[in-house]
Amino acid sequence: MSEPEFSRPLRVEPLPKNGLEETIEANEAEREALAKLNNLVGISRVKAQFRVAKWRRGVKVEGEVKAHVTQTCVVSLEPFDTEIEEPIEVRFLPPDAKAPEAEDDTDAPDPLIDGKIDLGALASEFLTLALDPYPRKPGVAFEPPANLAPEVSPFGRLKGDEPD
C-alpha cells in the first residue's frame, strides 16, 4: 500500500474532555503530490483547521480545508487559479462499536483504527471532492466551430422530414 500524499496522523484515544483544535498545512512536496493526484497544474496552498470532539464511543471531526489551486480550463486549455473552501464533517467509531442508524443528512461513521485518524488524509479527500471535474476559466464559453454541417437526424430521414 502506498503512502498517502498528505498525512498527519492524530491519536484521539484518549481524547481530552474538551476535545482538540488542530491546524495543518501541506508542505511543497505534499502539494506537488496532491496536484499530481488531482491532475492539477499546481497547488500553492493547502491548509485545514479541525475541531476534534468526543461523539458517542468515538469522535467527531469538523473543520474546513482551504486551498489555492491552478487548474486547466476544459474549454480553452489555459491554466487558471481557483480558491477552494470546503467544510469537513466526519464521525468515527471503533470497529467493535455498533453504528447508529444513518440519518438522511449524514454518512455512516468511518472506522476508528488503533485510536488514530489521519487529518491530512481527510483534508486531501475533501479537497478532491471540492474540485470541479470540468473546470472553466471565468469568462470562457464554449463556441462550436462555424463550419460544421447542419445536424441531420437519422430518424428525420426515415420519416421523410429532412432532405437526403
C-alpha positions in Angstrom: 0.0 0.0 0.0 1.4 3.4 -1.0 1.9 6.3 1.4 -0.8 9.0 1.3 0.1 12.2 -0.4 -0.7 14.3 2.7 -0.6 12.6 6.1 -1.0 14.0 9.6 -1.9 11.1 12.0 -3.5 12.2 15.2 -4.1 10.0 18.3 -7.6 10.6 19.5 -7.8 7.8 22.2 -7.7 9.1 24.8 -9.2 12.5 23.7 -9.1 15.4 26.2 -12.5 16.2 27.7 -12.8 19.5 25.8 -11.5 18.0 22.5 -8.7 19.3 20.3 -8.2 22.1 17.9 -5.7 21.3 15.1 -4.4 23.2 12.1 -2.3 21.5 9.4 -0.6 22.8 6.3 0.8 20.8 3.3 4.5 21.4 2.5 5.8 21.7 -1.0 6.3 18.0 -1.7 2.8 17.2 -0.4 1.3 20.0 -2.5 3.1 18.6 -5.6 1.8 15.1 -4.8 -1.8 16.4 -4.3 -1.6 18.3 -7.6 -0.5 15.1 -9.4 -3.2 13.0 -7.7 -5.9 15.5 -8.8 -4.5 16.3 -12.3 -3.9 19.9 -11.4 -1.3 22.3 -12.8 -0.3 23.1 -9.3 -1.3 23.9 -5.7 0.3 26.8 -3.9 -1.5 26.4 -0.6 -3.4 23.7 1.4 -4.4 24.5 4.9 -7.0 22.8 7.1 -8.5 23.6 10.5 -10.1 20.9 12.6 -12.1 20.6 15.8 -12.0 17.0 17.2 -14.5 16.2 19.9 -16.0 13.2 21.6 -19.0 11.6 19.9 -20.7 8.5 21.4 -17.9 6.0 21.7 -15.9 7.6 19.0 -15.0 11.1 17.7 -16.5 13.8 15.5 -14.2 15.9 13.3 -15.4 19.2 11.9 -13.5 21.8 10.1 -12.6 23.3 6.8 -9.9 22.8 4.1 -8.7 25.9 2.1 -6.5 25.7 -0.9 -5.2 27.8 -3.8 -5.1 25.6 -6.9 -4.2 26.0 -10.6 -6.5 24.1 -12.9 -6.7 23.7 -16.7 -9.8 25.1 -18.4 -11.6 22.4 -20.3 -12.6 24.8 -23.0 -9.5 27.0 -23.6 -6.9 24.6 -22.1 -5.5 27.6 -20.3 -4.3 27.4 -16.7 -6.2 29.5 -14.1 -6.2 29.9 -10.4 -9.1 28.9 -8.1 -9.7 29.3 -4.3 -11.2 26.2 -2.6 -13.0 26.4 0.7 -14.7 23.1 1.7 -16.3 22.2 5.0 -15.4 18.9 6.7 -17.6 16.8 8.9 -16.8 13.2 9.6 -17.7 10.8 12.5 -15.5 7.9 13.6 -16.4 4.9 15.7 -14.2 1.9 16.8 -14.7 -1.1 14.7 -16.5 -3.0 17.5 -19.0 -0.2 18.2 -22.5 -0.6 16.7 -23.0 2.2 14.2 -26.2 4.2 14.8 -28.9 4.2 12.1 -27.7 6.6 9.3 -29.7 9.8 9.2 -30.7 11.3 5.9 -28.2 14.2 6.1 -25.2 12.2 7.5 -23.0 9.4 6.3 -22.3 6.3 8.3 -19.4 6.7 10.7 -15.9 5.8 9.4 -13.9 3.2 11.4 -11.5 4.4 14.1 -8.4 2.2 13.7 -5.9 1.9 16.5 -7.2 5.1 18.2 -5.9 7.3 15.4 -7.3 9.4 12.5 -5.3 11.0 9.7 -6.2 14.7 9.4 -4.1 15.0 6.2 -6.0 12.3 4.5 -9.3 14.0 5.5 -8.1 17.3 4.1 -6.9 15.6 0.9 -10.2 13.8 0.5 -12.4 16.9 0.9 -10.1 18.9 -1.3 -10.6 16.4 -4.1 -14.3 16.3 -3.6 -14.4 20.1 -3.8 -12.7 20.3 -7.2 -14.8 20.9 -10.3 -14.3 17.9 -12.6 -14.9 20.2 -15.6 -13.2 23.5 -14.7 -13.8 26.6 -16.8 -11.8 29.7 -16.6 -14.0 32.6 -15.6 -15.4 34.3 -18.7 -14.7 31.4 -21.1 -17.6 30.0 -23.1 -17.6 27.1 -25.5 -18.4 28.1 -29.1 -18.8 25.3 -31.6 -16.9 25.7 -34.9 -18.9 27.6 -37.5 -18.0 25.3 -40.4 -19.9 22.2 -39.1 -22.5 20.7 -41.4 -26.1 21.0 -40.1 -27.0 18.1 -38.0 -29.1 15.6 -39.9 -31.3 13.3 -37.8 -31.3 9.6 -39.0 -34.9 9.5 -37.7 -35.8 12.6 -39.7 -34.6 10.9 -42.9 -36.7 7.8 -42.1 -39.8 9.9 -41.7 -39.0 11.9 -44.8 -38.8 15.2 -42.9 -35.3 16.0 -43.9 -33.7 16.1 -47.3 -31.2 13.5 -48.3 
